[in-house]
Structures are given as structure tokens and as C-alpha cells.
Amino acid sequence: GVGMGMTAPVSITAFPAEDGSLQQNVKVSLRIPSQFQANPPCPSDESIKIEERQGMTIYSTQFGGYAKETDYVNYAAKLKSALGSDAAYRKDFYFCNGYDPPMKPYGRRNEVWFVKE
């Protein structure tokens, strides 16, 4: 019953298949605003879970526009290529992040994050 508004980024945990495409299994995460973090309201929908994301070091790339799945897959491939074989990062998932509301037509920000091991 508490409205918290939208926060950024909207973070989607993507699980890549062998060919680099994304599996249909994804997890969408929203940041709880600061004033609610100490005592977040209980979700009324049992499919919504509150979890604490631990600190992490990431490798990241940024791009603009209205991001689609193919954009995230392509930029993940570019990031993988740029990192080469020496960088140690989680290969079983990565984060696709969007920072802007749908009605913002220009100057949009999207990122792909690989979590450093």
C-alpha cells in the first residue's frame, strides 16, 4: 500500500545461452529508495522478493537509445571481446541496466555489467 515511485537503474539479470542469446529466464530488480531501505514495506504480491545485493566490482559498457534484447546481447559480446581472455568475471549471468523512463526520447543511458570474480 506504499507508493515508492520508480528508481534507476532497472536491472535485469540475464542468463546467456551457449550461443550468446538470452534464456527466457530473467530476473528484474528495482532499487528500493533510500528512505525505505532500513525498513522496506512488505510486498503484497508473493512473487516479489526483497533481497540485498552485495557490493561488487563490475566491468561495464554504456550505450544509448531504446535498448532491446539484441542490443544488450550485442553490447555484452563487445564487452566480452574488449576484456579478452585474461579478465575473470562471472560467465553464467550479467546485468542489463536501463536508467531512463520510456517517455525520454533522447540522451538515453543503458549499460551491460559483468561481475568481476
N, C-alpha and C positions, 0 to 999 in steps of 0.2 A: 503493500500500500504506500510505499515511499517512492516518489519520482526522483531519480538522480541525474537525469539528463544524459547526454552522450559524451563519452570521453574518447581520447585518442591516445595511441592508435587502436584501431580494431585489429586484432591479431588473430590470424588463422594458422593453426598448426597443420602443416601439410605433410603427408606421408608419401614420399615418391615411390613409384613402382620401378621395376628394373629398367624400363625404357625411359625413365625420367618423367613420365606423365604422373599426374596426381591420382592417388587412390580416392575412391568416393568417401572414405573415412576421414573427416576433418574435424577439428575442434576450434570453435570460435571463442575468443577471450576478449573481455572488455575490462578496462581498468576501473576499479571502484574509486570514486572521487575521494580525495584526502579526508574530507570531514566525516566520511563513513568508514574509513579503513579500520579504526580501532574497534568498532562495533557495527559491522555491516548488517543491514536488515536481512532477515531470513527470506530466501526466495519462496514464492508461493507455488512455483512450478517445480516439481521434483526432478525434472531433467536438468535444471540449472544448479550447478555446484559452485561453491566458493572455495577457491584454492589459492594458496600463497605461492607466487613464483619466486624462486630463489634467485639471488644475484647471479649474473652470468656475464661472460665475455663473449662478444659476438664478432663475426665478420659480416659486413653489410654492404649492400649496394642499393642505390636510390634511383628511381625513375619517375617520370611524370605521366599525366594522362589518366583516363579512366581505366584502371587495371582490370584485366580479365585473367582467367586461369592461364591462358597461353603466355601472357606477359610474365606472370610470376615464374612459370616453368622456364621460359627463355632467359630471364634475368638470373635465375638460380643456376642455369647452365653456364652463363657468362661468369658468374661469381666463382663457380667451381673451377672453371678454366683459368681464371685470374689467380686463384690460390695455388694451383698446381698440386703436385702430389706430396709436398712437404708439410702443408698445413694440416693439423689434426683437428677435426671437427666432427660433430655427430652427422652420420650419413643417413640415419633412419627417419629423420624428420627435419623440417626447417620452418621458419615463421614467415608468413606473408602479411605485411602490415600496410594498412591504409590510414591516412591521417585526416582526410577531408570529408565533409558532408557531400552527399550526392549532388546538391544544387550548386556546388562550386565548380564552374566550368574551366577555369584557368589556374595555373600555378599549383597543380595537384602534386602531392607527395606520396609515394609508395616506396616500400623497402622490402628487401629479402634479407633475412638474417640466418646465418649458420652459427650454431652454438659451438664455441671452441671447447675442445676436450681438455 
